[in-house]
Amino acid sequence: MGLAEEGGKVATGFVTALGSQPVLLVQAAIIAGVVFILYAQGSKSFIEREKLLQSIFESQQNVREILSKCIVPQDRRTMLTLPPITPLPTE
């Protein structure tokens, strides 16, 4: 027997067992629907998050390329030469 036949038998047995209690059958259907909705929403959010991260990385790449073409002036603080500090005479 194949996997599909076994799954069909299990589903049929489940529905027949719950056939005498329709409230439980409806609850099981509602729970399955909620799980499906949560899964679909989660996968949609994952795809949107992935697109957002990709656009952020592309934007940062463009900024890095632009900044790599800039000329950075030398820091004026390092250009200053201060006279050496002489210690005070001690008596």
Secondary structure by P-SEA (a helix, b strand, c coil): ccaaaaaaaaaaaaaaaacccaaaaaaaaaaaaaaaaaaaaaaaaaaaaaaaaaaaaaaaaaaaaaaaacccccccccccccccccccccc
